């Protein structure tokens, strides 16, 4: 299991006025950040071994910076400019918030945090306050981790703030696997969801690699490689760096998709004549053919309960989305509008399917419910593709090609808050896969 | 990798892949491990750090495919000649190796049929060691669909060649989807050039 060595401690509400009343501050997540919540995130104080605030480096500022960037990028929060704050971090930590002052700077929530570093470890405490209620929102919490994982700790704090104010899980402690691109060169890479800590996996200049897909545990990838000549599916164990080829069938082997329980892979093979969807049992390697027709059936994606598959097929003349039982049987067409509906990705919440909607010379990201009754187009560019969901099913990651350049973007499922994911080094990116939460 | 040593006689290859084909990386048989270097990502002790330097891994895999992996930055000379000219002017010579398709189609049109008949005759007469059909798409549409469409185009070309007398087992097929455009551009001219199947004939 990919588990960060992480301790979480609930802190007593020491030195704080605690209210027996449940705090009522909540973000209406359905509005997708039309009214982002103003939140104050002062730099965390540095504590010595006795818990006394000391001056010592910029870790307090950097941690608050990670939390600030995460919450801001979600579109649901509006972190306030710290230069306007009236109460300093040390006083905030020692005596609790002077709520009147935080109201004056326009904050509805304020975070007080402290960090201790010792022996290669980092320990971070934080409290979240409701400014208008003058009360804590949830208990204080402590995270400890190796110092090198300090950014992860910041993301963990952001996840906590997110869940407390939205009632939904956050997604900040997650990673993105993607195909990095520089000029004509492409390689497999990993990075944190905010673009930090990029790690390049494949080194080759010449071997084409495509479509990495995280396992449900986030510890393995399926991907496509041309290293044997024709495209073949490989499995990469991220713990050990070991790789395995997942089958070697005549013709095309592509579009690996891990079932939610990790036990099966949906894929596309042409070994029986043309592109059909199959399900492979990863325990005994048996293949079950799911589709039977003379058209291209590809891009399978699992429903979160593993009971159904959504895929695209051009059996009716153009690529359209279909849903079928993962046990086999008849497929039911769900899209009828437009000439090109493809690359579906079933949300981890189960309520929506993101896909690529082609039409009028453009390829855009859209979502539909599994009945196909309510289709909404989210993006408007020339070539958007490869939608992938955040672990909480709120945000869609996709690639956007503009001219010669392809980059990664995120957008809220409401269609608001479209953002470029910074990769750094001037690199392009495509084929994103979003990991589950890494804890 | 056995293809490394093949003589690729396509005009395109001669013009633009010559440097690539002679790249010494991996040696003549390509059996080097450098192309399959892997990086351990997560330290296995559970501390969860993201750091480089885990086990090198994987079975010893062959080198990269040399076929069709060059970068083509301009329209190659052969494509400035129309297919008809190339075909008509090739009295006994080698025919053009590229056939084109309509958008989202794998149908072999009349022009493609004529060219493939010439190719089939040439191949039967010269008995090359290997014939590879590459299927390609333009840049529009999804990665997955284009991989399948490129496969379908190449498979259709293979079927056509076999119908002209070629041995089924001699013709190999590979799809590149939209990954290997012949022409870099984002307009109908480039797209039409890139929707294609290419014959790679190795003697």
Interface residues (C-beta under 8 A of the other chain):
Chain A: X2 X3 X4 X5 X6 X145 X146 X148 X149 X152 X184 X190 X197 X199 X200 X201 X202 X203 X204 X205 X206 X207 X208 X210 X211 X219 X226 X227 X228 X229 X230 X231 X236 X237 X238 X239 X240 X241 X242 X243 X244 X245 X251 X252 X254 X255 X268 X270 X274 X275 X296 X298 X299 X312 X314 X318 X319 X340 X342 X343 X356 X358 X363 X383 X385 X386 X401 X403 X404 X430 X431 X438
Chain B: X1 X3 X25 X34 X35 X36 X37 X38 X39 X40 X41 X42 X44 X46 X47 X48 X49 X50 X51 X52 X54 X55 X56 X57 X58 X59 X61 X62 X63 X64 X65 X66 X67 X69 X71 X104 X139 X140 X141 X142 X143 X144 X145 X147 X148 X149 X151 X152 X155 X173 X174 X175 X176 X179 X184 X186
